[in-house]
Amino acid sequence: MKEDKIKPYAVVTGASKGLGKCFALELAKRKINTILVALPDEGIGKVAEVCIEAGSESVCYETDLTRVDNIIALGKWINEKYPVNILINNAGTGGTAGFSESKIEYVNNLIQINITATTLLTHQLLPNLLQQDEAYILNVSSIASFSPMANKAVYAASKNFINIFTSGLREELKKTRVFVTAVYPGPMKTNKSITDRIKKQGLLGKIGLLTPEKVAEESIRGLFQKKHRIVIGVPNKISRMLLIHVPSWLRLPILSKAVKRENQLKVE
Ligand SMILES: NC(=O)c1ccc[n+]([C@@H]2O[C@H](COP(=O)([O-])OP(=O)(O)OC[C@H]3O[C@@H](n4cnc5c(N)ncnc54)[C@H](OP(=O)(O)O)[C@@H]3O)[C@@H](O)[C@H]2O)c1
C-alpha cells in the first residue's frame, strides 16, 4: 500500500508581526502548512492560532536568529521533523543612523539578521527543499538595495547582498526544482518606528507606500510564478529604474538628504 506523504511546510522567519505575519496569514489562506519563527515572547503563538483557524497546520519556533548556533539548531529541528517546500527569509532589521554614531551591537545585529541568518538558514534547509517535488525560496530585500545611501549604509549594503545572493543561487539551482526569488518592498508602515521614519521622509516616503498585506499577497503570487524579482506597483518599478539608471553623483545626495530627514534628531 502506498504511504501517505506528509504535506510539506513553509518556513517563515520573523513571522510574529509586520510583513512576516502577513506572509504567514497569506500562506494559511492558501491552506499551506507553516513553521513560524520569531524571537521568544513576541506572540508568535497567536499568529499560529490564526493560521490553524484558517485551516492549515502551523507550528512555532522561538529563537534569536542573530546567533549561528541557534540557526543550526533550527535547521536541524526542521530537517528532522518536517518536509519543507517554501522558505521565506523575511526576518530583517533596519533603521537610520550615521555609521560613525552607531553602536557596534546595532551594526552587528543588522548584519547577523539580514545577511548571516538568511544565508545560513538557506544553507541548512536546502537539502530538505531539494528533496521536494518543487520548492521555493523567497528572500526579502528592499527598494533601498538598489543604491548606496548615507545613514543607511549598512542596511542598503545588506539588502544588496540579498540581491546578489538570490541571483547567484537561482542560477546555481536552475537545473533543479528549487526556484529562488527576491522581493523588493518599498515603504510599509509595519511598526511605529518605521511609520515615524516614513513620515519624516516626506514625499519620498509616500512613493510606493503599500500595506504589508498587499506586499505579502503579491509576493506569494509572484513566488509561485517562479519570478526572479518581484517589485510591486508602478511607483516602486519607477523607483527601481531611477535607482539603477540615475547617475550616482546626482542620486546619492538626493537620496541621502531624504534619508537624513528620518534621522533629524541624531544627525542635524
Ligand atoms: N517596513 C518597511 O518599510 C520595509 C521596506 C523594505 C523592506 N523591508 C523588509 O521587510 C522585512 C520585514 O520587515 P518589517 O517591516 O515587517 O519589520 P518588523 O515589523 O520589525 O518585523 C521584523 C521581524 O523580524 C523578526 N526579527 C527581528 N530580529 C530577530 C531576531 N534576532 N531573531 C528572530 N527574528 C527576528 C521580528 O521578530 P520578533 O517579532 O520576534 O521581534 C519580526 O517578526 C525585513 O527584512 C525588512 O528589512 C521592510
The ligand as an SDF file (V2000), in Angstrom:
LIG
                    3D

 48 52  0  0  0  0  0  0  0  0999 V2000
    8.7870   48.0950    6.5810 N   0  0  0  0  0  0  0  0  0  0  0  0
    9.4140   48.5480    5.5200 C   0  0  0  0  0  0  0  0  0  0  0  0
    9.2350   49.7070    5.1280 O   0  0  0  0  0  0  0  0  0  0  0  0
   10.3420   47.6490    4.7280 C   0  0  0  0  0  0  0  0  0  0  0  0
   10.7690   48.0770    3.4730 C   0  0  0  0  0  0  0  0  0  0  0  0
   11.6060   47.2470    2.7360 C   0  0  0  0  0  0  0  0  0  0  0  0
   11.9920   46.0180    3.2280 C   0  0  0  0  0  0  0  0  0  0  0  0
   11.5540   45.6230    4.4460 N   0  0  0  0  0  0  0  0  0  0  0  0
   11.9960   44.2990    4.9190 C   0  0  0  0  0  0  0  0  0  0  0  0
   10.8560   43.5040    5.2070 O   0  0  0  0  0  0  0  0  0  0  0  0
   11.1700   42.5500    6.2360 C   0  0  0  0  0  0  0  0  0  0  0  0
   10.1360   42.6250    7.3420 C   0  0  0  0  0  0  0  0  0  0  0  0
   10.1670   43.9370    7.8560 O   0  0  0  0  0  0  0  0  0  0  0  0
    9.0050   44.5410    8.7730 P   0  0  0  0  0  0  0  0  0  0  0  0
    8.8470   45.9480    8.3790 O   0  0  0  0  0  0  0  0  0  0  0  0
    7.8390   43.6330    8.8000 O   0  0  0  0  0  0  0  0  0  0  0  0
    9.7700   44.5340   10.1810 O   0  0  0  0  0  0  0  0  0  0  0  0
    9.2540   44.2550   11.6740 P   0  0  0  0  0  0  0  0  0  0  0  0
    7.8320   44.6550   11.8230 O   0  0  0  0  0  0  0  0  0  0  0  0
   10.2790   44.8890   12.5510 O   0  0  0  0  0  0  0  0  0  0  0  0
    9.3850   42.6910   11.7500 O   0  0  0  0  0  0  0  0  0  0  0  0
   10.6450   42.0980   11.7010 C   0  0  0  0  0  0  0  0  0  0  0  0
   10.5040   40.6620   12.0500 C   0  0  0  0  0  0  0  0  0  0  0  0
   11.8310   40.0980   12.1290 O   0  0  0  0  0  0  0  0  0  0  0  0
   11.9520   39.4150   13.3510 C   0  0  0  0  0  0  0  0  0  0  0  0
   13.2550   39.5270   13.9400 N   0  0  0  0  0  0  0  0  0  0  0  0
   13.9700   40.6550   14.1590 C   0  0  0  0  0  0  0  0  0  0  0  0
   15.0950   40.3320   14.8120 N   0  0  0  0  0  0  0  0  0  0  0  0
   15.0790   38.9860   15.0040 C   0  0  0  0  0  0  0  0  0  0  0  0
   15.9630   38.0650   15.6060 C   0  0  0  0  0  0  0  0  0  0  0  0
   17.1050   38.4500   16.1630 N   0  0  0  0  0  0  0  0  0  0  0  0
   15.6220   36.7550   15.6290 N   0  0  0  0  0  0  0  0  0  0  0  0
   14.4600   36.3370   15.0850 C   0  0  0  0  0  0  0  0  0  0  0  0
   13.5930   37.1620   14.4820 N   0  0  0  0  0  0  0  0  0  0  0  0
   13.8990   38.4690   14.4550 C   0  0  0  0  0  0  0  0  0  0  0  0
   10.9640   40.0490   14.2840 C   0  0  0  0  0  0  0  0  0  0  0  0
   10.6230   39.0750   15.2270 O   0  0  0  0  0  0  0  0  0  0  0  0
   10.0500   39.4830   16.6790 P   0  0  0  0  0  0  0  0  0  0  0  0
    8.6760   39.9510   16.4360 O   0  0  0  0  0  0  0  0  0  0  0  0
   10.1360   38.2340   17.4020 O   0  0  0  0  0  0  0  0  0  0  0  0
   10.9270   40.5970   17.1870 O   0  0  0  0  0  0  0  0  0  0  0  0
    9.8110   40.4670   13.3720 C   0  0  0  0  0  0  0  0  0  0  0  0
    8.8490   39.4380   13.3030 O   0  0  0  0  0  0  0  0  0  0  0  0
   12.5980   42.8830    6.7020 C   0  0  0  0  0  0  0  0  0  0  0  0
   13.5130   42.0380    6.0650 O   0  0  0  0  0  0  0  0  0  0  0  0
   12.7880   44.3190    6.2360 C   0  0  0  0  0  0  0  0  0  0  0  0
   14.1340   44.6630    6.0320 O   0  0  0  0  0  0  0  0  0  0  0  0
   10.7360   46.3940    5.2210 C   0  0  0  0  0  0  0  0  0  0  0  0
  1  2  1  0
  2  3  2  0
  2  4  1  0
  4  5  1  0
  4 48  2  0
  5  6  2  0
  6  7  1  0
  7  8  2  0
  8  9  1  0
  8 48  1  0
  9 10  1  0
  9 46  1  0
 10 11  1  0
 11 12  1  0
 11 44  1  0
 12 13  1  0
 13 14  1  0
 14 15  2  0
 14 16  1  0
 14 17  1  0
 17 18  1  0
 18 19  2  0
 18 20  1  0
 18 21  1  0
 21 22  1  0
 22 23  1  0
 23 24  1  0
 23 42  1  0
 24 25  1  0
 25 26  1  0
 25 36  1  0
 26 27  1  0
 26 35  1  0
 27 28  2  0
 28 29  1  0
 29 30  1  0
 29 35  2  0
 30 31  1  0
 30 32  2  0
 32 33  1  0
 33 34  2  0
 34 35  1  0
 36 37  1  0
 36 42  1  0
 37 38  1  0
 38 39  2  0
 38 40  1  0
 38 41  1  0
 42 43  1  0
 44 45  1  0
 44 46  1  0
 46 47  1  0
M  CHG  2   8   1  16  -1
M  END
$$$$
